[in-house]
């Protein structure tokens, strides 16, 4: 049987027609972007973390600096929480509309049991994630509202500062140790996520913030979409010491397809072989163990390797991993079982 996949991260919500007039119909095959229901089904993807978030516009002429050895993108400015919360509610409404129009083909799930039931019913399962806690105020009231609306996974930051902590810049070569740790409000947010049963995602968080979460949280350490710093030294990638902490917490790392974080030269070049992705995954398995490595594609949020192309190309990745020596039992863990395991430990 083909290997089924539950993906740890995508940004397709930003591109839905219910959210933006020129967006895609998620229920129909599209020639743009990476992900819609037909292409997901063609690639064996039965669900994933769908990210709500506000990211801002990128201007290469103004925001990108080329250095002798690499590049740095100017850090995005903080967001207004009230305006950002409004955008998040619009995105959530867009997803609910897609779920309604699907007539049962798509289900927004809040538990692992619901995800697994959707899988058995040949329905597509969406786990609501938010990339960056920017819409949440210091009293954390918005977190409770979002939880009641179905949110079950939260990235504390995107690559910008907010009242809770500091994201890393997009930069190469650079370590993730780029600024101060969590604020007092950020530590309160970690505790409240633990209390509610919201999984904390450490993607985009700087290293000092990572260690603050590690010292506070009662849940496994999870990074939904990242790569290996020892192979590609970008600020977004995890050091060996961070990987060791994730292993000790029984957490999970989702392998990111973003080519700038995959390639040793840091270039955003889609002409990137899947042997490089397999190399990262093999490194993660060696460091973390086979039960702690998953997939976090970053579909519709990054440049991905041309041999994958879009969600329908996921079997090419599975075959590359087979060629790298992973058997079907290993592949099932990487493709979906490891997400189910860590979600059972993180959600209430």
N, C-alpha and C positions, 0 to 999 in steps of 0.2 A: 504493500500500500504506500502511496505517496506520503511523505512527512508533512504533517500539518503544522502551521506556524501561528503563534500569538506574538504580536510585535509590541515591543516596549515603548515605541515613540513614533508619532507622526504629527505633521502640522496641517493636515488637510482641512481642518475646520476653518482655517483662514481663507480657504478657496471655495467654500460651498456657495451655491447660488442663493441659498436662503440668507447668507450673511453679506454677500457682495453681488451686485447686479450682473457682473461679467463672470461670475463663478461657475463651477461645474455642477452638474446634476450627479450626485454621488451614486445614484441608482443606475445610471447609464454609463456605458463605456466612453471614456474621454480620450482625446488625442493629446491632451496637455497634462502636465504634472505627472505624479507617480501613482496615485491611489484613487480608486473608486471600487464599488462593490464587484463589478464583473472582473476587473483585473485582480482584485484580491482573491476572488474565488479561483481564477485561473492559476494563480500562484500558490494555492494551498493555504492561504491566510484565512483563518476563521475568526479573527478578532484582534484587538490591540488596545493600547493606551492612546486615547485621542486627546491632544493637547489644546486646551483653551489658553490664550495668551495674547498680549499686545507687544509688538516688537519694534515698531517704528520703521522708517525708511532708511535705506543705506545708500549713500552717495560716494562712489569710489573716488571721484575727483577730490572730495573734501575730507573723507573719513579714512582713507587708506594711505598708509605711509610704507613705502618700500625701503628696506634697509639693505646693508651690504650682505646680510646673511638670511634675510627673510622678510617679514612684514608685520605690521601691527595695525589693527582697526581701532579707531578712536572709540572709547567706551560710550555706550548709549547713555543719554541723560535719564535721570529718575522720572517716573511717571506720576501724574496726578491720580491719586487713588480713586476719587469719585468718578472721574471720566473713565478710568480703566475698568472699574466695576460695571459701569453701564455697558461697555463693550463686551465684557465677559458674559453678561446676561443675554446680550444679543447672540453671541456665539452659542451659548447653551440652548437658547430657543431654536437656533438653526439646526442643531443636532436633534433636538426633540422633534422638529418638523420632519427631518429625514427619517427618523425612527417611525413616526406616524405614517408617512407615505409608503414605507416599505411593506406595510401589511404583514408584519411579523418576521420579515426576512432579516431585520436588524433589531437588536435589543440592547438597551443601555443597562449594564449589569452593575450591581453594587457588592456582590459576593462571588467567591470562587464557585460555589454551587451553581449560581446563575450562569456564570461563564460556561461551565461544563455542561449544563443542561442545554444551553444554546448550541453548543458544539454537537451534542447528541441529536438535536433537532434540525441540524444543518442550517441554523441561523447564525448570523454574524454578530459577535459580542463586542460591545464598546465599553471600555472602562474609562470613566471621566478623570482626566488629569489636568492640572493647571501648571503652566510653565512660568514660574515667577509669582510670588505672593504679593505683587504690587497692588492688587485691588483690595487688600485686607488692611484694615486700620489697626492701631496699636491695642485697641480693646478686643480685637479678634472676633467681633460680632459677625463680620462677613464670612469668616471661616465656617461658623455654624450654619449660616444660611446656605452656603455652597454645599456643605455636607448634606443638609436636608434635601438639596437639589440633586444629589447623587455623586458629588465629588468624592473620590477615594484615593487620589494620589496628588501630591503637591510638591513641585519644585520650589525651594525657598527663594531662589533668584533665577533670573535669566542673566545674560552678560551685561549687567548694569547694577548699580547700587540701589537698594531700597531701605526701608526703615528696619529691616530684619538682618541684612547682611550685605555681602559684596560679591558680585559675580566676577568671573575672570574675563579679561579682554580676549578677543580673537587675535592671537599673536603667535608667531613662530620665529625663531625658537624661544621658548619661554617656559618657566615652571609655573605650576598653578599657585605658587606662593606669592600672591600679588597684592595683598592688602590685609586689613584687620579682620578679626573674626566676627562672630555673631554679635549683634547688639543685645542689650537686655530684652528688648521686645522679641528678637529672634529666638532667644532661649525660651521665652514664654510660648512662642509659636510651636517650637519642637515639643514642649510638654503637652500642649493642647492637641496637637496631632496624635501623639501617643494616646491621650485620653479618649479621643473620638474614634481612633482606629483609621486614621488617614496615613497612608504610606508616605514617607518623606523621601523625596528624590534629591540626590546631591549633585546632579548634573548642573554644570555652569557655576557651581559654588567654588569660591577660592579655597586654598588649602587650610588656612586657619579656621575658616568656617566649618570645613569638613571635620576638623579635629574637635571643634566645639560640639558639633552634633554627635560625634562618636562618644564623647564624654557624657552626654546627656540622655540620649535616646534609649528607650527600652526595647526598640525594634531592631531588626537587622538593618545594616547599612546597605542602601540600594542606590545605584547610579543607572538611570534608564538608558542613556545613550552616550557612550564615550569610547575611547580607544586607549592604547597602551603608550604611555609617555616614553618608555625605553625604546620603542620602535619609531614613534613620530612625536618629537618633543614640542607639541603645541601646548598652550596654557590650558586647553580644554581637556587634556588627557590625564590619566591617573598615573601617579608614581608607584613604584614597587611597594613603598611603605604604605600608601593608601590601599593598594590591593591586598596587602597582608591584613590590614584592619578589617576590610570587608570579609575576607575569609574567616577571621576570628569571630566575627559577628554572625556568621552563617548567612550573609547577604547575597546579593546578585549584582552582576554587571551586565548591562545590555550593550552588545557590540554595535557601534554606530557605523553607518555606511558612508558618512561624510568624507569625501576623498581627501580633503585638506588635513583631516585628523588621522587618516589611514596611511597616507604616503610618508615615507621617511623624509622626503624633501619638502613636505608641507604644502605642495602646490595643489591648487583646486582644479585638477585636470581629470575629466571623466574617463580618460584613457588610462584606467587603473585596473590592473589584473586582479581577479578574485583570489589568486594565490596570496596577495598581500592581506586581504581580509582574513583568509584562513590562517595566515601567520599570526595575526593579532589574536584570533580566537584560540589557537593552540597555545600561545603564551599565557592567555588568561586561564585556560584550563590547567596548565602546568602550575600556575601560581595560586589559583583559587580552588581547584578541584572541579570535576565535571558537573557537580550539582549546583554550581554558582555562576554559570555563564549562560547568557541568553542573547536575544536579538533585540536591538533598539534602533530601527533603520534610519530614522529621521526623514522618512519619505515626505516630500513636499516642503521640506525645510532646509535642504542642502543639495549640493551636487553629489550624485552617487555614481558608483562605477558603471560605465557603459555596458559591461556584460550582464548586469542586473537590469538596468534600464528603467523598470518600474515594478510594481508589485507582482505582475505576471511573470517576471523573471526570477522570482525567488527560488524556483527549483534549480537554477544554475548555481546559486550559492550552495544549496544542499549538495549538489553533485561535486562542487569544488571541495567541500568539507569531506565528502566520502573519499575523494582522491587523496586528501591529506591524511587519511587513516582513521576517520571517525566512523564507527559502525552505527546501525540503526538505533540501538539503545541510547548511544551518546547523542545522536542527532535529535531524537525525540526530547531529550532533556534540554538541549540547547534551544530547540525550536519552540517549545511551549511548556514542558513540565516544570522547568525551573521557575518560570513566572508564577505558575500555580502554587508551587511550594512556598515561595517567599510571600505571596499575597495572603496565603492562609496564616502565616506568622504575623503579618502586619495589619490586616483588617480586623474589624470586630463583627 
